[in-house]
Amino acid sequence: MRGAHFRKIDRVAPGRASVFGFSMHWESEGRNIMARDTKQSTVTADASLKEGIDQKYPGVTWVSQGQPYTTAQIDALLDKRIAANKESDQKHADWLASCAAAKLVMQETSPVIRSVEQRIRAEVGSDPAGLATFGLKPLKKGKRTAQSKAQAAEKAVATRKRNGTGGAAESPAPPVTIGKQ
């Protein structure tokens, strides 16, 4: 690991981190030492660490945070971390699958349910008590501001001008016929 120096110790000097009895300090290289790893890289790193410790340090007692740990205990802790990450990955995958299934059901059933709600709203109207029977709320009507009314009037004038129509006020009256035709 570039930028980090390790040495095996029994005590940790102030201002240094301890990882399983190793003192660690970082050179300042402008990097974030708290960079995030993916779960898979953490599982892979834990498995590699376990394998390396088993090969290079069998039967060694490690001191971390003032407490001694045997290699077997360290292996057990690493196994626990690996199992927890794999279990959470599996639960996350199950959750994603159930969300996808729920989304599919919602897409399939939404048109029918919306039409039922529209039918109920057509029959009941905007009566809050009647709608509450079905768990529905009255639809909210948007309030028009003076600014939105002015914009709508300007838009209507522009549309009439573009289409060459005069609107209701300037259109000629329809011919009136009296008697039979």
C-alpha positions in Angstrom: 0.0 0.0 0.0 1.7 3.1 -1.2 1.9 6.0 1.3 1.4 3.9 4.4 4.0 2.5 6.7 3.4 -0.4 9.0 5.3 -1.9 11.9 4.4 -4.6 14.4 4.0 -3.1 17.9 2.5 -3.8 21.3 1.4 -0.2 22.0 0.2 2.5 19.7 1.8 5.9 19.8 -0.6 8.9 20.0 -1.8 10.1 16.6 -1.4 6.8 14.9 -3.9 4.1 14.0 -3.6 0.5 15.1 -4.7 -2.3 12.8 -4.3 -5.7 14.5 -1.2 -4.6 16.4 0.4 -2.8 13.5 1.1 0.9 13.8 0.1 2.9 10.8 0.7 6.4 9.7 0.1 8.0 6.4 2.3 10.2 4.3 0.4 13.3 3.1 0.0 12.8 -0.7 -3.2 14.8 -1.0 -5.3 11.6 -1.0 -8.3 10.8 1.1 -7.4 8.0 3.4 -11.1 7.4 4.1 -11.8 6.3 0.5 -14.8 4.0 0.2 -14.4 0.5 -1.0 -17.1 -1.6 -2.6 -18.5 -4.5 -0.6 -17.0 -7.0 -3.0 -13.5 -5.4 -2.7 -13.9 -5.5 1.1 -14.8 -9.2 1.0 -11.9 -9.9 -1.3 -9.5 -7.9 0.9 -10.7 -9.7 4.0 -10.3 -13.1 2.4 -6.8 -12.1 1.2 -5.9 -10.8 4.6 -7.1 -14.0 6.2 -5.1 -16.2 3.8 -2.0 -14.0 4.3 -2.2 -14.1 8.1 -2.7 -17.9 8.0 0.4 -18.3 5.8 2.7 -15.8 7.3 1.7 -15.6 11.0 0.3 -18.9 12.2 0.0 -19.0 15.9 0.9 -15.3 16.5 -0.9 -13.3 19.2 -2.0 -9.9 17.9 -2.6 -6.9 20.2 -5.4 -4.5 19.1 -6.8 -1.8 21.3 -5.0 -3.3 24.3 -6.5 -6.7 23.9 -4.7 -9.8 22.7 -6.1 -11.9 19.7 -4.9 -15.2 18.5 -4.6 -16.0 14.8 -7.7 -18.2 15.2 -9.7 -15.4 16.7 -8.6 -13.0 13.9 -9.7 -15.7 11.4 -13.0 -16.0 13.1 -13.5 -12.2 13.0 -12.6 -12.1 9.3 -15.0 -15.0 8.6 -17.7 -13.1 10.5 -17.1 -10.0 8.4 -17.1 -11.9 5.1 -20.3 -13.8 6.1 -22.1 -10.6 7.1 -21.2 -8.9 3.8 -22.3 -11.8 1.8 -25.6 -12.1 3.7 -26.3 -8.4 3.3 -25.5 -8.7 -0.4 -28.0 -11.6 -0.7 -30.7 -9.8 1.2 -30.1 -6.7 -0.9 -30.5 -8.8 -4.1 -33.7 -10.3 -2.7 -35.0 -6.9 -1.9 -34.2 -5.6 -5.4 -36.0 -8.6 -6.9 -39.1 -8.1 -4.8 -39.1 -4.4 -5.7 -39.0 -5.3 -9.4 -41.8 -7.7 -8.9 -43.9 -5.1 -7.1 -43.2 -2.5 -9.8 -44.3 -5.0 -12.5 -47.6 -5.7 -10.6 -48.2 -2.0 -10.2 -47.7 -1.4 -13.9 -50.1 -4.2 -14.8 -52.8 -3.2 -12.4 -52.6 0.6 -12.5 -54.8 1.2 -15.5 -57.7 -0.9 -14.1 -57.4 0.7 -10.6 -57.2 4.2 -12.0 -60.4 3.6 -14.1 -62.2 2.3 -11.0 -61.2 5.4 -9.0 -62.4 7.6 -11.9 -65.7 5.8 -12.0 -66.1 6.3 -8.2 -65.2 10.0 -8.5 -67.8 10.4 -11.3 -70.5 8.8 -9.2 -69.7 10.3 -5.8 -68.5 13.7 -7.0 -66.4 15.8 -4.8 -68.2 14.8 -1.6 -65.4 14.3 1.0 -67.4 11.9 3.1 -68.4 9.8 0.1 -64.8 9.7 -1.2 -63.5 8.9 2.3 -65.6 5.7 2.2 -63.3 4.5 -0.6 -60.1 6.0 0.9 -60.0 8.8 -1.7 -59.6 12.5 -1.2 -61.2 15.3 -3.2 -59.1 16.5 -6.1 -57.4 19.8 -5.5 -58.1 22.6 -7.9 -55.2 24.8 -8.7 -55.7 28.4 -7.8 -55.0 30.8 -10.7 -53.0 33.9 -9.9 -53.4 37.2 -11.6 -50.1 36.6 -13.4 -51.2 33.2 -14.8 -54.5 34.7 -16.0 -52.6 37.5 -17.7 -50.2 35.0 -19.4 -53.2 32.9 -20.5 -54.9 36.0 -22.1 -51.6 37.0 -23.9 -51.3 33.5 -25.2 -54.9 33.4 -26.4 -54.4 36.7 -28.3 -51.1 35.4 -29.8 -52.9 32.2 -30.9 -55.8 34.1 -32.5 -53.3 36.3 -34.3 -51.3 33.3 -35.5 -54.4 31.4 -36.7 -56.0 34.5 -38.3 -59.1 34.2 -36.2 -60.7 37.1 -34.3 -62.1 35.1 -31.4 -65.8 35.3 -30.3 -65.9 39.1 -30.1 -64.8 39.7 -33.7 -66.3 36.8 -35.5 -69.3 37.5 -37.7 -72.7 36.4 -36.4 -74.1 33.3 -38.0 -76.8 33.9 -40.6 -80.3 33.7 -39.2 -83.0 32.1 -41.4 -86.7 32.6 -40.8 -89.2 30.0 -42.0 -88.9 26.7 -43.7 -86.0 25.8 -46.0 
